[in-house]
Amino acid sequence: MLREVDNQHQLTQRLATVLDDARNPVLVRHKLQTMIRQRVFGVAAGYEDLNDHETLRADQALQTATGEAAILAGKSTLCRMEQRVDRQAVVKAHELLWHHFIEQHETPPKEIVLDFDGTDVPVHGDQPGKFFNAYYNHHCYFPLYVFCGRHLLVNYLRTSNRSDSRHSWAILALLVKFIRQYWTNTRIVFRVTAAFTVPDC
């Protein structure tokens, strides 16, 4: 099912075009899109840890979903792929989501509501950027999510030692500027929880 959805929307294919692949083509064993599919489909199936792919790489269901009959990439190869992702690639990846969001509408809507919210992602061990958050009572990251209805528009990883509103204004400005290129007359509503009224610090 994941493969059929991806074939329809071509998100992993598009994502492969914005990620840097500096590998020697002669030595490449695993295509970039295949590795992206492997990682995305693995997370969708509940396997978030790269270590899981030492077993999953031989899983026939995942091989079928990615379109490969051979053994898939191991955790080290996938880790190197993720380590090559820089800020520019993250911005371009988000723009792909925004283009996809626009494409899902035949005509510009009269109004859209952008829901901004943060949530805790518990962390364990000595992970970089780990902080204790008194509200959630554990060490965690505090990513910012932006949804418009069922569409995820932003998934921005943040540390948990700052306010809920951290970087919200900058992200809202980028998002509105992008949307206005296509929908000049659409009313855009910005909706947040009370926690976002605390000044950024």
C-alpha positions in Angstrom: 0.0 0.0 0.0 2.8 2.4 0.9 4.4 1.8 -2.5 1.2 2.5 -4.3 0.7 5.7 -2.5 4.2 6.7 -3.2 3.9 5.8 -6.9 0.8 8.0 -7.1 2.3 11.0 -5.3 6.0 10.4 -6.2 7.2 12.0 -3.0 10.3 9.8 -2.6 11.2 10.3 -6.2 11.0 14.1 -5.7 12.9 13.9 -2.5 15.7 12.1 -4.2 16.2 15.0 -6.6 16.8 17.5 -3.7 19.2 15.4 -1.6 22.9 15.5 -2.4 24.3 12.2 -3.7 28.0 12.6 -4.0 28.7 8.9 -4.4 30.7 7.5 -7.3 28.0 6.2 -9.7 30.3 3.2 -10.6 30.4 2.0 -7.0 26.7 2.6 -6.1 24.9 -0.5 -5.0 21.7 1.1 -3.7 19.8 3.8 -5.5 19.1 7.0 -3.5 15.3 6.7 -4.0 15.4 3.1 -2.9 17.2 4.1 0.3 14.7 6.9 0.9 11.8 4.5 0.4 13.5 2.0 2.7 13.8 4.6 5.5 10.4 6.2 5.0 8.5 2.9 4.7 10.4 1.5 7.7 9.4 4.5 9.9 5.8 4.2 8.6 5.8 0.5 9.8 7.1 1.5 13.2 10.8 0.9 12.8 12.4 4.3 13.6 15.8 3.0 14.7 18.5 2.6 12.0 19.6 -0.5 13.8 16.4 -2.2 12.8 17.5 -2.2 9.1 20.2 -4.7 9.8 17.3 -7.2 9.9 14.8 -5.3 7.7 17.3 -5.2 4.8 16.5 -8.8 4.1 12.7 -8.5 4.7 10.9 -9.6 1.6 7.9 -7.3 2.3 10.1 -4.2 2.6 12.1 -5.3 -0.5 8.9 -5.6 -2.5 7.6 -2.2 -1.2 10.9 -0.5 -2.3 10.8 -2.3 -5.6 14.1 -4.2 -5.0 14.6 -7.9 -5.1 18.1 -7.8 -3.6 19.3 -7.1 -0.1 18.6 -3.5 0.9 21.0 -1.0 2.4 22.4 -1.5 5.9 22.3 0.9 8.8 25.7 2.4 8.0 24.8 3.2 4.5 21.5 4.7 5.6 23.3 6.7 8.3 25.7 8.2 5.7 22.7 9.2 3.6 21.1 11.0 6.5 24.4 12.7 7.5 24.6 14.3 4.1 21.3 16.2 4.6 22.0 19.9 5.3 19.8 22.9 6.0 19.3 23.6 2.3 18.1 20.1 1.6 15.7 20.4 4.6 14.2 23.6 3.2 13.9 22.0 -0.3 12.2 18.9 1.2 9.7 21.1 2.9 9.0 23.0 -0.3 8.2 19.6 -1.9 5.5 19.1 0.8 4.2 22.5 0.1 4.0 22.0 -3.7 2.3 18.7 -3.0 -0.2 20.5 -0.8 -1.0 23.0 -3.5 -1.4 20.3 -6.1 -4.1 18.6 -4.0 -6.5 21.5 -4.7 -8.1 22.0 -8.1 -9.0 25.6 -7.2 -7.7 27.9 -4.5 -9.7 27.6 -1.3 -11.4 30.6 0.2 -9.7 29.9 3.5 -7.1 27.7 5.1 -6.2 27.2 8.7 -2.5 26.6 9.6 -2.3 24.8 12.9 1.0 25.2 14.7 1.8 22.8 17.6 4.7 21.2 19.4 5.0 17.9 21.0 7.6 16.0 23.0 9.8 13.3 21.5 11.5 11.5 24.5 15.2 10.8 24.1 17.4 8.3 25.9 21.2 8.1 26.3 23.6 10.9 25.3 22.0 12.3 22.3 23.1 15.8 21.2 20.6 18.6 21.9 19.0 16.7 24.7 17.4 18.8 27.5 15.1 18.1 30.4 11.7 19.6 30.0 9.8 20.3 33.3 6.4 20.3 31.7 6.8 16.8 30.2 9.1 15.7 33.1 11.7 13.9 30.9 14.5 14.6 28.5 13.2 15.2 25.0 13.2 17.1 21.7 10.4 19.4 21.0 9.6 19.5 17.3 7.3 22.0 15.7 4.5 20.7 13.5 2.4 22.7 11.1 -0.8 21.1 9.7 -3.5 22.3 7.3 -6.3 19.8 7.8 -4.8 16.4 7.1 -1.7 17.8 5.3 1.6 18.0 7.2 3.4 21.1 6.0 6.3 21.4 8.5 8.1 19.0 10.8 10.9 21.1 12.4 13.1 19.5 15.0 13.9 21.7 18.0 15.5 21.4 21.5 13.1 21.4 24.4 14.8 24.2 26.4 13.0 27.0 24.6 9.5 28.3 24.4 6.8 26.7 22.2 6.9 29.7 19.9 10.5 29.3 19.0 11.0 29.8 15.2 7.3 29.9 14.6 7.2 33.4 13.2 10.0 32.7 10.7 8.4 29.5 9.6 5.0 31.2 9.2 6.5 33.9 7.1 8.2 31.4 4.8 5.0 29.3 4.5 2.7 32.3 3.8 5.1 33.7 1.2 5.1 30.4 -0.6 1.3 29.9 -0.5 0.8 33.5 -1.7 2.6 32.7 -4.9 -0.3 30.4 -5.9 -3.3 31.6 -3.8 -3.3 35.3 -3.8 -6.8 35.8 -2.4 -7.0 32.9 0.1 -7.6 33.9 3.7 -4.9 32.3 5.8 -5.7 31.7 9.5 -2.9 31.1 12.0 -4.0 28.9 14.9 -1.9 28.0 18.0 -2.3 26.9 21.6 -2.0 29.3 24.5 1.6 28.2 25.0 2.6 30.1 21.9 1.8 33.4 23.5 4.9 33.0 25.7 7.6 35.2 24.2 10.4 33.3 22.3 13.5 33.0 24.5 
